[in-house]
Amino acid sequence: MNDSNIVQKFIWFSERAILLSIALATLFATASEIIRIIDVQEVNLSDLFLLFIYAEVLGMVASFYANNRIPVTLPLIIAMTALTRMIILQSKDLNAINIIYEATGILILAISAYIMTLKDKISLKKLLLREKIDESDIPD
């Protein structure tokens, strides 16, 4: 066994251990938040956004385990949700210009997510076209 193979296995194992830690920490944070909501007997919009962020983080970890990659759109959606939650939490104390800045950030992230989904569709069309061309090269 060569050294690069050992390094690759170490990185692979470390990556999965970190992702498992993220998933466990997210589950713990979710349970803590749900317990807090039950204790105060009140659910705010910011609480729902926080739970949604936790669900998206778990989805991102699950996506990595299923496909060995994380779609770029998931972190963008998490960032948009986090900015939205921040606006809701701080809207009374924030200057109007700061809310505009944060809303602009959400808009930029949304445009980025849309562009990334277009990129995926274009890549898929190219792949299908390439397969179609390869099939036509095969003689009958």
DSSP file (Angstrom, degrees, kcal/mol; ACC not computed):
  #  RESIDUE AA STRUCTURE BP1 BP2  ACC     N-H-->O    O-->H-N    N-H-->O    O-->H-N    TCO  KAPPA ALPHA  PHI   PSI    X-CA   Y-CA   Z-CA
    1    1 A M              0   0    0      0, 0.0     2,-0.1     0, 0.0     0, 0.0   0.000 360.0 360.0 360.0 128.1    0.0    0.0    0.0
    2    2 A N     >  -     0   0    0      1,-0.1     4,-1.5     4,-0.0     3,-0.2  -0.372 360.0-110.2 -86.9 167.7    1.5    3.3   -1.0
    3    3 A D  H  > S+     0   0    0      1,-0.2     4,-2.4     2,-0.2     5,-0.2   0.856 115.0  56.1 -65.6 -37.1    1.5    6.5    1.0
    4    4 A S  H  > S+     0   0    0      1,-0.2     4,-2.4     2,-0.2    -1,-0.2   0.861 105.8  52.4 -66.3 -33.2   -0.9    8.4   -1.2
    5    5 A N  H  > S+     0   0    0     -3,-0.2     4,-2.2     2,-0.2    -1,-0.2   0.890 109.8  48.7 -67.1 -39.4   -3.5    5.6   -0.7
    6    6 A I  H  X S+     0   0    0     -4,-1.5     4,-2.4     2,-0.2    -2,-0.2   0.914 111.9  49.1 -65.4 -43.0   -3.1    5.9    3.1
    7    7 A V  H  X S+     0   0    0     -4,-2.4     4,-2.6     2,-0.2    -2,-0.2   0.917 110.6  50.5 -63.0 -43.7   -3.5    9.6    2.9
    8    8 A Q  H  X S+     0   0    0     -4,-2.4     4,-2.7     1,-0.2    -2,-0.2   0.913 111.6  47.7 -60.9 -43.4   -6.6    9.3    0.7
    9    9 A K  H  X S+     0   0    0     -4,-2.2     4,-2.7     2,-0.2     5,-0.2   0.894 111.6  50.8 -65.1 -39.6   -8.2    6.8    3.2
   10   10 A F  H  X S+     0   0    0     -4,-2.4     4,-2.8     2,-0.2    -2,-0.2   0.930 112.8  45.4 -63.0 -44.9   -7.3    9.1    6.1
   11   11 A I  H  X S+     0   0    0     -4,-2.6     4,-2.8     2,-0.2    -2,-0.2   0.919 113.0  50.9 -64.4 -43.5   -8.9   12.1    4.4
   12   12 A W  H  X S+     0   0    0     -4,-2.7     4,-1.9    -5,-0.2    -2,-0.2   0.934 114.3  43.7 -59.2 -47.7  -12.0   10.0    3.4
   13   13 A F  H  X S+     0   0    0     -4,-2.7     4,-2.4     2,-0.2    -2,-0.2   0.916 114.3  49.8 -64.7 -43.9  -12.4    8.8    7.0
   14   14 A S  H  X S+     0   0    0     -4,-2.8     4,-2.6    -5,-0.2     5,-0.2   0.911 108.9  52.7 -61.4 -43.2  -11.8   12.2    8.5
   15   15 A E  H  X S+     0   0    0     -4,-2.8     4,-2.4     1,-0.2    -1,-0.2   0.926 112.2  44.6 -59.3 -46.2  -14.4   13.8    6.1
   16   16 A R  H  X S+     0   0    0     -4,-1.9     4,-2.4     2,-0.2    -1,-0.2   0.858 111.6  52.8 -68.3 -35.5  -17.0   11.3    7.1
   17   17 A A  H  X S+     0   0    0     -4,-2.4     4,-2.2     2,-0.2    -2,-0.2   0.907 110.8  47.4 -65.2 -41.3  -16.2   11.7   10.8
   18   18 A I  H  X S+     0   0    0     -4,-2.6     4,-2.5     2,-0.2    -2,-0.2   0.926 112.3  49.3 -65.5 -43.9  -16.6   15.4   10.5
   19   19 A L  H  X S+     0   0    0     -4,-2.4     4,-2.5     1,-0.2    -2,-0.2   0.889 110.4  50.8 -63.3 -38.5  -19.9   15.1    8.6
   20   20 A L  H  X S+     0   0    0     -4,-2.4     4,-2.7     2,-0.2    -1,-0.2   0.907 110.0  50.5 -63.9 -40.6  -21.2   12.6   11.3
   21   21 A S  H  X S+     0   0    0     -4,-2.2     4,-2.7     2,-0.2    -2,-0.2   0.906 110.2  49.9 -61.7 -42.0  -20.2   15.2   14.0
   22   22 A I  H  X S+     0   0    0     -4,-2.5     4,-2.4     2,-0.2    -2,-0.2   0.924 111.8  48.2 -62.6 -44.1  -22.1   17.9   12.1
   23   23 A A  H  X S+     0   0    0     -4,-2.5     4,-2.4     2,-0.2    -2,-0.2   0.924 113.9  46.0 -63.2 -44.5  -25.1   15.7   11.8
   24   24 A L  H  X S+     0   0    0     -4,-2.7     4,-2.4     2,-0.2    -2,-0.2   0.911 113.5  48.7 -65.7 -42.1  -25.1   14.7   15.5
   25   25 A A  H  X S+     0   0    0     -4,-2.7     4,-2.6     2,-0.2    -1,-0.2   0.885 111.4  50.8 -64.4 -37.8  -24.5   18.3   16.6
   26   26 A T  H  X S+     0   0    0     -4,-2.4     4,-2.6    -5,-0.2    -2,-0.2   0.910 110.1  48.9 -66.5 -42.0  -27.4   19.4   14.3
   27   27 A L  H  X S+     0   0    0     -4,-2.4     4,-2.5     2,-0.2    -2,-0.2   0.906 112.5  48.9 -62.9 -40.9  -29.7   16.8   15.8
   28   28 A F  H  X S+     0   0    0     -4,-2.4     4,-2.5     2,-0.2    -2,-0.2   0.925 112.1  47.8 -63.5 -44.9  -28.7   17.9   19.3
   29   29 A A  H  X S+     0   0    0     -4,-2.6     4,-2.4     2,-0.2    -2,-0.2   0.886 111.9  50.9 -63.7 -38.9  -29.3   21.6   18.5
   30   30 A T  H  X S+     0   0    0     -4,-2.6     4,-2.6     2,-0.2    -2,-0.2   0.936 111.2  47.1 -63.5 -46.7  -32.7   20.7   16.9
   31   31 A A  H  X S+     0   0    0     -4,-2.5     4,-2.5     1,-0.2    -2,-0.2   0.910 112.1  50.8 -61.9 -41.9  -33.7   18.8   20.0
   32   32 A S  H  X S+     0   0    0     -4,-2.5     4,-2.3     1,-0.2    -1,-0.2   0.911 111.3  48.0 -61.5 -42.8  -32.5   21.6   22.3
   33   33 A E  H  X S+     0   0    0     -4,-2.4     4,-2.5     2,-0.2    -2,-0.2   0.911 111.7  49.1 -66.0 -42.4  -34.5   24.1   20.2
   34   34 A I  H  X S+     0   0    0     -4,-2.6     4,-2.3     2,-0.2    -2,-0.2   0.908 111.5  49.7 -64.1 -41.3  -37.7   22.0   20.3
   35   35 A I  H  X S+     0   0    0     -4,-2.5     4,-2.5     2,-0.2    -2,-0.2   0.909 111.0  50.0 -62.7 -41.5  -37.3   21.5   24.1
   36   36 A R  H  X S+     0   0    0     -4,-2.3     4,-2.5     2,-0.2     5,-0.2   0.911 109.9  50.6 -62.5 -42.5  -36.9   25.3   24.5
   37   37 A I  H  X>S+     0   0    0     -4,-2.5     4,-1.3     1,-0.2     5,-1.1   0.905 111.8  47.5 -61.9 -41.8  -40.0   25.9   22.3
   38   38 A I  H  <5S+     0   0    0     -4,-2.3    -1,-0.2     2,-0.2    -2,-0.2   0.900 111.4  51.6 -66.0 -40.5  -42.0   23.5   24.5
   39   39 A D  H  <5S+     0   0    0     -4,-2.5    -2,-0.2     1,-0.2    -1,-0.2   0.921 117.8  35.9 -63.1 -44.9  -40.7   25.1   27.7
   40   40 A V  H  <5S-     0   0    0     -4,-2.5    -1,-0.2     2,-0.2    -2,-0.2   0.626  98.5-140.8 -84.8 -12.2  -41.7   28.7   26.7
   41   41 A Q  T  <5 +     0   0    0     -4,-1.3     2,-0.3    -5,-0.2    -3,-0.2   0.875  65.6 106.3  53.7  42.9  -44.9   27.4   24.9
   42   42 A E      < -     0   0    0     -5,-1.1     2,-0.5     2,-0.0    -1,-0.2  -0.974  52.9-159.7-151.4 134.2  -44.4   29.9   22.1
   43   43 A V        -     0   0    0     -2,-0.3     2,-0.2    -3,-0.1    -6,-0.0  -0.968  13.4-168.6-118.3 121.9  -43.2   29.4   18.5
   44   44 A N     >  -     0   0    0     -2,-0.5     4,-1.7     1,-0.1     3,-0.3  -0.645  35.9-111.6-102.0 163.5  -41.9   32.4   16.6
   45   45 A L  H  > S+     0   0    0      1,-0.2     4,-2.2    -2,-0.2     5,-0.2   0.872 119.7  56.6 -59.8 -37.9  -41.1   32.8   13.0
   46   46 A S  H  > S+     0   0    0      1,-0.2     4,-2.1     2,-0.2    -1,-0.2   0.846 103.5  54.4 -64.5 -32.9  -37.4   33.0   13.8
   47   47 A D  H  > S+     0   0    0     -3,-0.3     4,-2.3     2,-0.2    -1,-0.2   0.908 108.3  48.8 -64.7 -41.7  -37.7   29.6   15.6
   48   48 A L  H  X S+     0   0    0     -4,-1.7     4,-2.3     2,-0.2    -2,-0.2   0.901 110.2  50.7 -65.7 -40.8  -39.2   28.0   12.5
   49   49 A F  H  X S+     0   0    0     -4,-2.2     4,-2.3     2,-0.2    -1,-0.2   0.899 109.7  51.3 -62.8 -39.6  -36.4   29.5   10.3
   50   50 A L  H  X S+     0   0    0     -4,-2.1     4,-2.2     2,-0.2    -2,-0.2   0.924 110.4  47.9 -63.8 -43.8  -33.8   28.0   12.7
   51   51 A L  H  X S+     0   0    0     -4,-2.3     4,-2.4     1,-0.2    -1,-0.2   0.880 110.3  53.1 -63.6 -37.0  -35.5   24.6   12.5
   52   52 A F  H  X S+     0   0    0     -4,-2.3     4,-2.4     2,-0.2    -2,-0.2   0.902 107.0  51.8 -63.9 -40.5  -35.5   24.9    8.7
   53   53 A I  H  X S+     0   0    0     -4,-2.3     4,-2.4     2,-0.2    -2,-0.2   0.926 109.5  49.9 -60.8 -44.5  -31.8   25.7    8.7
   54   54 A Y  H  X S+     0   0    0     -4,-2.2     4,-2.3     1,-0.2    -2,-0.2   0.914 110.1  50.3 -60.4 -42.5  -31.2   22.6   10.8
   55   55 A A  H  X S+     0   0    0     -4,-2.4     4,-2.3     1,-0.2    -1,-0.2   0.896 110.6  49.6 -63.2 -39.8  -33.2   20.5    8.4
   56   56 A E  H  X S+     0   0    0     -4,-2.4     4,-2.3     2,-0.2    -1,-0.2   0.877 108.7  52.2 -67.4 -38.0  -31.3   21.8    5.5
   57   57 A V  H  X S+     0   0    0     -4,-2.4     4,-2.2     2,-0.2    -2,-0.2   0.929 111.0  47.4 -63.6 -43.9  -27.9   21.1    7.2
   58   58 A L  H  X S+     0   0    0     -4,-2.3     4,-2.7     1,-0.2    -2,-0.2   0.904 111.2  52.0 -62.2 -40.5  -29.1   17.5    7.7
   59   59 A G  H  X S+     0   0    0     -4,-2.3     4,-2.4     1,-0.2    -1,-0.2   0.872 108.2  51.7 -62.2 -37.2  -30.2   17.3    4.1
   60   60 A M  H  X S+     0   0    0     -4,-2.3     4,-1.9     2,-0.2    -2,-0.2   0.915 111.2  46.3 -66.9 -42.8  -26.8   18.6    3.0
   61   61 A V  H  X S+     0   0    0     -4,-2.2     4,-2.3     2,-0.2    -2,-0.2   0.928 113.8  49.0 -64.4 -44.5  -25.0   15.9    5.1
   62   62 A A  H  X S+     0   0    0     -4,-2.7     4,-2.2     1,-0.2    -2,-0.2   0.890 108.8  53.7 -62.1 -39.5  -27.4   13.2    3.8
   63   63 A S  H  X S+     0   0    0     -4,-2.4     4,-2.7     1,-0.2     6,-0.6   0.888 108.1  50.0 -62.6 -39.3  -26.8   14.4    0.2
   64   64 A F  H  X S+     0   0    0     -4,-1.9     4,-2.7     1,-0.2    -2,-0.2   0.930 110.9  48.4 -66.0 -43.7  -23.1   14.0    0.6
   65   65 A Y  H  < S+     0   0    0     -4,-2.3    -2,-0.2     1,-0.2    -1,-0.2   0.860 116.9  43.6 -64.3 -33.7  -23.4   10.5    2.0
   66   66 A A  H  < S+     0   0    0     -4,-2.2    -2,-0.2    -5,-0.2    -1,-0.2   0.885 133.5  15.4 -78.0 -39.4  -25.7    9.6   -0.9
   67   67 A N  H  < S-     0   0    0     -4,-2.7    -3,-0.2     2,-0.3    -2,-0.2   0.439  92.1-122.4-117.9  -2.5  -23.8   11.2   -3.8
   68   68 A N  S  < S+     0   0    0     -4,-2.7     2,-0.3    -5,-0.3    -4,-0.2   0.768  87.8  77.3  58.4  27.0  -20.4   11.9   -2.4
   69   69 A R  S    S-     0   0    0     -6,-0.6    -2,-0.3    -5,-0.1    -1,-0.2  -0.980  74.6-130.9-156.3 156.2  -20.9   15.6   -3.2
   70   70 A I        -     0   0    0     -2,-0.3     2,-0.1    -3,-0.1   -10,-0.1  -0.951  29.2-123.4-111.1 120.3  -22.8   18.5   -1.8
   71   71 A P    >   -     0   0    0      0, 0.0     3,-1.2     0, 0.0    -7,-0.1  -0.408  17.5-132.6 -60.6 135.2  -25.0   20.5   -4.3
   72   72 A V  T 3> S+     0   0    0      1,-0.3     4,-1.3     2,-0.2    41,-0.0   0.790 101.3  66.4 -61.4 -27.9  -23.9   24.1   -4.3
   73   73 A T  H 3> S+     0   0    0      1,-0.2     4,-2.5     2,-0.2    -1,-0.3   0.817  89.4  65.1 -67.3 -29.3  -27.5   25.2   -4.0
   74   74 A L  H <> S+     0   0    0     -3,-1.2     4,-2.4     1,-0.2    -1,-0.2   0.951 103.3  43.7 -62.2 -50.4  -28.0   23.8   -0.6
   75   75 A P  H  > S+     0   0    0      0, 0.0     4,-2.5     0, 0.0    -1,-0.2   0.863 112.9  54.6 -62.1 -31.7  -25.5   26.0    1.2
   76   76 A L  H  X S+     0   0    0     -4,-1.3     4,-2.3     2,-0.2    -2,-0.2   0.915 108.9  47.2 -65.6 -41.1  -26.9   29.0   -0.8
   77   77 A I  H  X S+     0   0    0     -4,-2.5     4,-2.5     2,-0.2    -1,-0.2   0.902 111.6  51.0 -65.3 -40.9  -30.4   28.1    0.5
   78   78 A I  H  X S+     0   0    0     -4,-2.4     4,-2.6     1,-0.2    -2,-0.2   0.921 110.4  49.3 -62.0 -43.1  -29.1   27.8    4.1
   79   79 A A  H  X S+     0   0    0     -4,-2.5     4,-2.5     2,-0.2    -2,-0.2   0.903 110.7  49.9 -63.7 -41.1  -27.4   31.2    3.7
   80   80 A M  H  X S+     0   0    0     -4,-2.3     4,-2.3     2,-0.2    -1,-0.2   0.922 112.4  47.6 -62.8 -43.0  -30.6   32.8    2.4
   81   81 A T  H  X S+     0   0    0     -4,-2.5     4,-2.6     2,-0.2    -2,-0.2   0.905 111.4  50.7 -65.1 -41.1  -32.6   31.3    5.3
   82   82 A A  H  X S+     0   0    0     -4,-2.6     4,-2.3     2,-0.2    -2,-0.2   0.908 111.3  47.8 -64.1 -41.9  -30.0   32.5    7.8
   83   83 A L  H  X S+     0   0    0     -4,-2.5     4,-2.3     2,-0.2    -1,-0.2   0.902 111.5  50.8 -65.1 -39.7  -30.1   36.0    6.4
   84   84 A T  H  X S+     0   0    0     -4,-2.3     4,-2.3     2,-0.2    -2,-0.2   0.925 110.7  48.7 -62.4 -44.0  -33.9   36.0    6.5
   85   85 A R  H  X S+     0   0    0     -4,-2.6     4,-2.6     1,-0.2    -1,-0.2   0.900 109.9  52.5 -62.0 -40.4  -33.9   34.8   10.1
   86   86 A M  H  X S+     0   0    0     -4,-2.3     4,-2.3     1,-0.2    -1,-0.2   0.902 108.3  50.4 -63.5 -41.0  -31.4   37.6   11.0
   87   87 A I  H  X S+     0   0    0     -4,-2.3     4,-1.1     1,-0.2    -1,-0.2   0.927 111.9  48.1 -61.6 -44.0  -33.6   40.2    9.4
   88   88 A I  H  < S+     0   0    0     -4,-2.3     3,-0.3     1,-0.2     4,-0.3   0.913 114.4  45.7 -63.7 -42.7  -36.6   38.9   11.4
   89   89 A L  H  < S+     0   0    0     -4,-2.6     3,-0.2     1,-0.2    -1,-0.2   0.859 125.2  30.3 -69.1 -35.0  -34.6   38.9   14.7
   90   90 A Q  H >X S+     0   0    0     -4,-2.3     4,-1.7    -5,-0.2     3,-0.7   0.327  83.9 108.1-108.6   7.1  -33.0   42.3   14.2
   91   91 A S  T 3< S+     0   0    0     -4,-1.1    -1,-0.2    -3,-0.3    -2,-0.1   0.808  80.8  50.0 -61.2 -30.7  -35.7   44.2   12.2
   92   92 A K  T 34 S+     0   0    0     -4,-0.3    -1,-0.3    -3,-0.2    -2,-0.1   0.836 118.5  37.5 -75.4 -30.6  -36.7   46.4   15.1
   93   93 A D  T <4 S+     0   0    0     -3,-0.7    -2,-0.2    -4,-0.1     2,-0.2   0.574  99.2  96.3 -97.1 -10.2  -33.2   47.4   16.0
   94   94 A L  S  < S-     0   0    0     -4,-1.7     2,-0.2    -7,-0.2    -7,-0.0  -0.506  75.2-115.9 -87.9 149.5  -31.7   47.7   12.5
   95   95 A N    >>  -     0   0    0     -2,-0.2     4,-1.5     1,-0.1     3,-0.5  -0.492  31.3-117.0 -68.9 147.9  -31.3   50.7   10.4
   96   96 A A  H 3> S+     0   0    0      1,-0.2     4,-2.0     2,-0.2     5,-0.1   0.864 114.9  57.1 -59.0 -36.6  -33.4   50.6    7.2
   97   97 A I  H 3> S+     0   0    0      1,-0.2     4,-2.3     2,-0.2    -1,-0.2   0.860 103.2  53.9 -65.8 -33.9  -30.3   50.6    5.0
   98   98 A N  H <> S+     0   0    0     -3,-0.5     4,-2.5     2,-0.2    -1,-0.2   0.880 106.8  51.2 -67.3 -37.1  -28.9   47.5    6.8
   99   99 A I  H  X S+     0   0    0     -4,-1.5     4,-2.7     2,-0.2    -2,-0.2   0.896 109.5  50.9 -64.8 -39.2  -32.2   45.7    6.0
  100  100 A I  H  X S+     0   0    0     -4,-2.0     4,-2.5     2,-0.2    -2,-0.2   0.911 109.6  50.6 -63.8 -41.8  -31.8   46.7    2.4
  101  101 A Y  H  X S+     0   0    0     -4,-2.3     4,-2.1     2,-0.2    -2,-0.2   0.935 113.0  45.1 -60.4 -46.3  -28.2   45.4    2.4
  102  102 A E  H  X S+     0   0    0     -4,-2.5     4,-2.0     2,-0.2    -2,-0.2   0.894 112.9  50.3 -66.8 -39.6  -29.3   42.0    3.9
  103  103 A A  H  X S+     0   0    0     -4,-2.7     4,-2.3     2,-0.2    -1,-0.2   0.880 109.1  52.3 -65.0 -36.9  -32.2   41.8    1.5
  104  104 A T  H  X S+     0   0    0     -4,-2.5     4,-2.6     2,-0.2    -2,-0.2   0.888 106.8  53.6 -64.5 -38.3  -29.8   42.5   -1.4
  105  105 A G  H  X S+     0   0    0     -4,-2.1     4,-2.3     2,-0.2    -2,-0.2   0.905 108.4  49.2 -60.6 -42.2  -27.6   39.7   -0.1
  106  106 A I  H  X S+     0   0    0     -4,-2.0     4,-2.6     2,-0.2    -2,-0.2   0.913 110.7  50.7 -63.3 -42.7  -30.6   37.3   -0.2
  107  107 A L  H  X S+     0   0    0     -4,-2.3     4,-2.6     2,-0.2    -2,-0.2   0.917 110.1  49.1 -61.8 -43.9  -31.3   38.4   -3.7
  108  108 A I  H  X S+     0   0    0     -4,-2.6     4,-2.3     1,-0.2    -1,-0.2   0.911 112.5  48.2 -62.7 -42.2  -27.7   37.8   -4.8
  109  109 A L  H  X S+     0   0    0     -4,-2.3     4,-2.5     2,-0.2    -2,-0.2   0.895 111.1  50.8 -64.3 -39.9  -27.8   34.3   -3.2
  110  110 A A  H  X S+     0   0    0     -4,-2.6     4,-2.3     2,-0.2    -2,-0.2   0.915 110.7  48.1 -64.9 -42.4  -31.1   33.6   -4.9
  111  111 A I  H  X S+     0   0    0     -4,-2.6     4,-2.6     2,-0.2    -1,-0.2   0.912 111.7  51.0 -63.1 -41.6  -29.8   34.6   -8.3
  112  112 A S  H  X S+     0   0    0     -4,-2.3     4,-2.3     2,-0.2    -2,-0.2   0.913 109.5  49.7 -61.5 -43.4  -26.7   32.5   -7.7
  113  113 A A  H  X S+     0   0    0     -4,-2.5     4,-2.0     2,-0.2    -1,-0.2   0.901 111.2  49.7 -62.9 -40.6  -28.8   29.5   -6.8
  114  114 A Y  H  X S+     0   0    0     -4,-2.3     4,-2.1     2,-0.2    -2,-0.2   0.920 110.4  49.7 -64.0 -43.7  -30.9   29.9   -9.9
  115  115 A I  H  X S+     0   0    0     -4,-2.6     4,-2.4     1,-0.2    -2,-0.2   0.899 109.5  52.4 -62.3 -40.0  -27.7   30.2  -12.1
  116  116 A M  H  X S+     0   0    0     -4,-2.3     4,-2.0     1,-0.2    -1,-0.2   0.875 108.2  50.0 -66.1 -36.3  -26.4   27.0  -10.5
  117  117 A T  H  X S+     0   0    0     -4,-2.0     4,-2.1     2,-0.2    -1,-0.2   0.884 110.6  50.5 -69.4 -35.9  -29.6   25.1  -11.2
  118  118 A L  H  X S+     0   0    0     -4,-2.1     4,-2.8     2,-0.2     5,-0.2   0.911 108.2  53.0 -63.4 -41.5  -29.4   26.3  -14.9
  119  119 A K  H  X S+     0   0    0     -4,-2.4     4,-2.6     1,-0.2    -2,-0.2   0.909 108.9  49.4 -60.0 -42.7  -25.8   25.1  -15.0
  120  120 A D  H  X S+     0   0    0     -4,-2.0     4,-2.3     2,-0.2    -1,-0.2   0.906 111.8  48.5 -64.3 -41.2  -26.9   21.7  -13.8
  121  121 A K  H  X S+     0   0    0     -4,-2.1     4,-2.4     2,-0.2    -2,-0.2   0.916 112.7  47.8 -64.9 -42.7  -29.6   21.5  -16.4
  122  122 A I  H  X S+     0   0    0     -4,-2.8     4,-2.5     2,-0.2    -2,-0.2   0.908 111.9  50.2 -64.4 -42.1  -27.2   22.6  -19.2
  123  123 A S  H  X S+     0   0    0     -4,-2.6     4,-2.3    -5,-0.2    -1,-0.2   0.898 110.7  49.6 -62.8 -40.0  -24.7   20.0  -18.0
  124  124 A L  H  X S+     0   0    0     -4,-2.3     4,-2.6     2,-0.2    -2,-0.2   0.909 110.5  49.9 -65.7 -42.0  -27.3   17.3  -18.0
  125  125 A K  H  X S+     0   0    0     -4,-2.4     4,-2.6     1,-0.2    -2,-0.2   0.909 110.8  50.2 -62.2 -41.5  -28.4   18.3  -21.6
  126  126 A K  H  X S+     0   0    0     -4,-2.5     4,-2.6     2,-0.2    -2,-0.2   0.911 110.9  49.5 -62.4 -42.4  -24.8   18.2  -22.7
  127  127 A L  H  X S+     0   0    0     -4,-2.3     4,-2.3     2,-0.2    -2,-0.2   0.927 112.4  46.6 -62.8 -45.6  -24.4   14.7  -21.2
  128  128 A L  H  X S+     0   0    0     -4,-2.6     4,-2.3     2,-0.2    -2,-0.2   0.899 113.1  49.8 -64.3 -39.9  -27.5   13.4  -22.8
  129  129 A L  H  X S+     0   0    0     -4,-2.6     4,-2.5     2,-0.2    -2,-0.2   0.906 110.1  50.8 -63.9 -41.9  -26.5   14.9  -26.2
  130  130 A R  H  X S+     0   0    0     -4,-2.6     4,-2.5     2,-0.2    -2,-0.2   0.904 110.7  48.7 -62.2 -42.2  -23.0   13.4  -25.9
  131  131 A E  H  X S+     0   0    0     -4,-2.3     4,-2.1     2,-0.2    -1,-0.2   0.893 110.9  51.0 -64.5 -39.4  -24.6   10.0  -25.1
  132  132 A K  H  X S+     0   0    0     -4,-2.3     4,-1.7     2,-0.2    -2,-0.2   0.910 111.1  47.6 -64.0 -42.3  -26.9   10.4  -28.1
  133  133 A I  H  X S+     0   0    0     -4,-2.5     4,-1.1     1,-0.2    -2,-0.2   0.911 110.6  52.0 -64.8 -43.0  -24.0   11.2  -30.4
  134  134 A D  H  X S+     0   0    0     -4,-2.5     4,-0.5     1,-0.2     3,-0.3   0.880 109.0  50.7 -61.4 -38.5  -22.0    8.2  -29.1
  135  135 A E  H >< S+     0   0    0     -4,-2.1     3,-0.9     1,-0.2    -1,-0.2   0.863 106.8  54.0 -67.4 -36.3  -24.9    5.9  -29.8
  136  136 A S  H 3< S+     0   0    0     -4,-1.7    -1,-0.2     1,-0.2    -2,-0.2   0.731 100.5  61.4 -72.6 -20.3  -25.2    7.2  -33.4
  137  137 A D  H 3< S+     0   0    0     -4,-1.1    -1,-0.2    -3,-0.3    -2,-0.2   0.679  83.7  94.1 -75.8 -17.9  -21.5    6.4  -34.0
  138  138 A I  S << S-     0   0    0     -3,-0.9     2,-0.1    -4,-0.5    -3,-0.0  -0.639  79.6-128.6 -80.0 123.1  -22.1    2.7  -33.3
  139  139 A P              0   0    0      0, 0.0    -2,-0.1     0, 0.0    -1,-0.1  -0.383 360.0 360.0 -70.5 150.7  -22.8    0.9  -36.6
  140  140 A D              0   0    0     -2,-0.1    -2,-0.0     0, 0.0     0, 0.0   0.465 360.0 360.0 -76.9 360.0  -25.9   -1.3  -36.8
